[in-house]
Amino acid sequence: MGDTWYISMLLLAFAGLIWTVRKKIKSRPIPEAIRPGNSLPIFSALDEDGATLSSLSLRGTPTVLLFVRGSWCPFCSRQVANLTRYYNEITSTGARLILVTPQPLDTTRRVADAFGVDFEFWLDESLAIAKSLDLLSVDSVPGKHRVDYGNDTIWPTSLVVDAEGIIQFAELSRFIVDRPNPQKLLAVVKRLQK
């Protein structure tokens, strides 16, 4: 990719940072529904083929669930890029890696394809999952993206769920710009192997 792409990403990141500061987004506590030690709540999503999936289908396999705002978000794109370096290590443990997003999956798939990884994507188009897990981020899509993606989105969140469906790790981004270190997610998944 050329210098123009990197400059564009830097400008988007800077604009997002300014927008975040302007909105004075506060750190969010982990909602009760996804606190470690709790069972992962039951919810439904769509896969890339439009088939309905249930969180119950995750039982039997450790899973890393990442709730991402969308490919329009430079911080989410950076998170996916950082995660690609650990993708093989995470999935080699037998764990699934699923990105839950409210934006059209074909758009999200292009981001993953650009990084050469085979993430699973679950669609929360109506934000029903975000609402049920108390992860709704109201009026937080930047102005120019609202035409395509609406006003609301998912609060960036990472979960690690064990094979029995118990949440072992939960981290919400303190601010829109930060994301958990992928090494932390990998360490939790490896601990589940023991």
C-alpha positions as CSV (number, residue, x, y, z in Angstrom):
1,M,0.0,0.0,0.0
2,G,1.2,3.4,-0.8
3,D,2.1,6.4,1.3
4,T,-1.4,7.9,0.6
5,W,-3.1,5.0,2.4
6,Y,-0.9,5.5,5.5
7,I,-1.4,9.2,5.5
8,S,-5.2,8.7,5.2
9,M,-5.1,6.2,8.1
10,L,-3.2,8.7,10.2
11,L,-5.6,11.5,9.4
12,L,-8.5,9.2,10.2
13,A,-7.0,8.2,13.5
14,F,-6.3,11.8,14.4
15,A,-9.8,12.8,13.5
16,G,-11.2,9.9,15.6
17,L,-9.1,11.0,18.5
18,I,-10.3,14.6,18.3
19,W,-13.9,13.4,18.0
20,T,-13.4,11.1,21.0
21,V,-12.0,13.9,23.1
22,R,-14.8,16.2,22.0
23,K,-17.4,13.7,23.0
24,K,-15.6,13.2,26.3
25,I,-16.3,9.5,26.3
26,K,-15.8,8.0,29.7
27,S,-14.4,4.7,30.7
28,R,-17.1,2.0,30.9
29,P,-17.4,-0.7,33.5
30,I,-17.9,-4.3,32.3
31,P,-21.6,-4.9,32.1
32,E,-23.1,-7.5,34.4
33,A,-24.1,-9.7,31.4
34,I,-20.5,-10.3,30.3
35,R,-18.6,-10.3,33.6
36,P,-16.0,-13.1,34.0
37,G,-17.5,-16.1,35.7
38,N,-20.9,-15.6,34.1
39,S,-22.3,-17.8,31.3
40,L,-22.2,-16.2,27.9
41,P,-25.7,-14.9,27.3
42,I,-27.7,-16.5,24.5
43,F,-27.9,-14.3,21.4
44,S,-28.4,-14.8,17.7
45,A,-26.4,-13.3,14.8
46,L,-26.1,-13.9,11.1
47,D,-23.1,-15.4,9.4
48,E,-21.6,-14.3,6.1
49,D,-24.1,-16.5,4.2
50,G,-27.1,-15.0,6.0
51,A,-27.7,-18.1,8.2
52,T,-28.8,-17.6,11.8
53,L,-26.2,-18.5,14.4
54,S,-26.6,-18.9,18.2
55,S,-24.1,-18.2,20.9
56,L,-25.1,-21.7,22.1
57,S,-23.2,-23.1,19.1
58,L,-19.9,-21.9,20.7
59,R,-20.2,-24.5,23.5
60,G,-17.5,-27.2,23.2
61,T,-14.8,-24.8,21.9
62,P,-13.0,-21.9,23.6
63,T,-13.8,-18.7,21.7
64,V,-12.4,-15.2,21.4
65,L,-15.2,-12.8,20.6
66,L,-14.3,-9.3,19.5
67,F,-17.1,-6.8,19.2
68,V,-15.9,-4.2,16.6
69,R,-17.4,-1.0,15.4
70,G,-16.6,-1.6,11.8
71,S,-14.0,-1.2,9.1
72,W,-14.8,2.6,8.9
73,C,-13.1,2.9,12.4
74,P,-9.3,3.2,12.1
75,F,-8.9,1.9,15.6
76,C,-10.8,-1.3,14.8
77,S,-8.8,-1.7,11.6
78,R,-5.6,-1.4,13.6
79,Q,-7.0,-3.9,16.1
80,V,-7.7,-6.4,13.3
81,A,-4.2,-5.8,11.8
82,N,-2.6,-6.4,15.2
83,L,-4.6,-9.5,15.8
84,T,-3.6,-11.1,12.5
85,R,-0.1,-11.6,13.9
86,Y,-1.6,-13.9,16.6
87,Y,-4.4,-15.4,14.6
88,N,-2.6,-18.7,13.9
89,E,-1.5,-19.1,17.5
90,I,-5.0,-18.5,18.8
91,T,-6.7,-20.9,16.4
92,S,-3.9,-23.5,16.8
93,T,-5.1,-23.9,20.4
94,G,-8.4,-25.0,19.0
95,A,-10.1,-21.8,19.8
96,R,-12.4,-19.9,17.5
97,L,-11.9,-16.3,16.7
98,I,-15.1,-14.4,15.9
99,L,-15.6,-10.7,15.1
100,V,-19.1,-9.4,15.8
101,T,-19.9,-6.3,13.8
102,P,-23.0,-4.2,13.0
103,Q,-21.8,-3.4,9.5
104,P,-22.4,-5.4,6.3
105,L,-20.2,-8.5,6.4
106,D,-18.9,-8.1,2.9
107,T,-17.3,-4.8,3.9
108,T,-15.7,-6.4,7.0
109,R,-14.6,-9.5,5.0
110,R,-12.6,-7.2,2.7
111,V,-10.6,-6.0,5.7
112,A,-9.8,-9.5,6.8
113,D,-9.0,-10.6,3.3
114,A,-6.6,-7.7,3.0
115,F,-4.7,-9.1,6.0
116,G,-4.9,-12.7,4.7
117,V,-6.7,-14.3,7.6
118,D,-9.9,-16.3,7.8
119,F,-11.7,-14.6,10.7
120,E,-15.3,-15.7,11.4
121,F,-17.7,-12.8,11.2
122,W,-21.1,-12.5,12.9
123,L,-23.5,-9.7,12.0
124,D,-25.4,-7.7,14.6
125,E,-27.0,-5.4,12.0
126,S,-29.9,-4.3,14.3
127,L,-27.5,-4.0,17.3
128,A,-29.7,-6.4,19.2
129,I,-26.7,-8.2,20.6
130,A,-25.1,-4.9,21.6
131,K,-28.2,-3.8,23.3
132,S,-28.7,-7.2,25.1
133,L,-25.1,-7.2,26.4
134,D,-25.2,-3.5,27.3
135,L,-22.5,-2.7,24.7
136,L,-24.5,-0.2,22.6
137,S,-22.5,2.9,21.8
138,V,-25.2,5.6,21.2
139,D,-24.6,8.4,18.7
140,S,-21.0,7.4,18.2
141,V,-20.6,6.9,14.5
142,P,-18.8,9.9,13.0
143,G,-20.8,12.2,10.8
144,K,-19.6,11.1,7.4
145,H,-20.2,7.4,8.1
146,R,-23.8,7.8,9.4
147,V,-25.3,7.7,6.0
148,D,-24.0,4.1,5.5
149,Y,-23.9,2.8,9.1
150,G,-26.4,4.8,11.2
151,N,-25.7,6.7,14.4
152,D,-25.2,3.9,16.8
153,T,-22.6,1.1,17.0
154,I,-21.0,-1.5,19.3
155,W,-18.7,-0.5,22.1
156,P,-15.3,-2.2,21.4
157,T,-15.2,-5.2,23.6
158,S,-13.2,-8.5,23.8
159,L,-14.3,-11.7,25.5
160,V,-12.7,-15.1,25.9
161,V,-15.2,-17.8,26.6
162,D,-14.3,-21.3,27.6
163,A,-15.6,-24.6,26.1
164,E,-18.4,-24.7,28.8
165,G,-19.6,-21.2,27.8
166,I,-18.2,-19.4,30.8
167,I,-16.7,-16.0,30.3
168,Q,-13.1,-16.2,31.4
169,F,-12.0,-12.7,30.2
170,A,-13.8,-9.5,29.4
171,E,-12.3,-6.1,28.5
172,L,-14.1,-3.1,27.2
173,S,-12.0,-0.4,25.5
174,R,-11.6,2.4,28.0
175,F,-11.9,4.9,25.1
176,I,-12.6,4.4,21.5
177,V,-8.9,4.5,20.6
178,D,-7.6,1.7,22.8
179,R,-7.9,-2.1,22.3
180,P,-6.6,-5.0,24.4
181,N,-3.2,-6.4,23.5
182,P,-3.7,-9.6,21.4
183,Q,-1.0,-11.3,23.5
184,K,-3.4,-10.9,26.5
185,L,-6.1,-12.8,24.6
186,L,-3.7,-15.5,23.5
187,A,-2.5,-15.9,27.1
188,V,-6.0,-16.5,28.3
189,V,-6.7,-19.0,25.5
190,K,-3.5,-20.9,26.3
191,R,-4.5,-21.0,30.0
192,L,-7.7,-22.7,29.0
193,Q,-5.7,-25.5,27.4
194,K,-4.3,-26.6,30.7
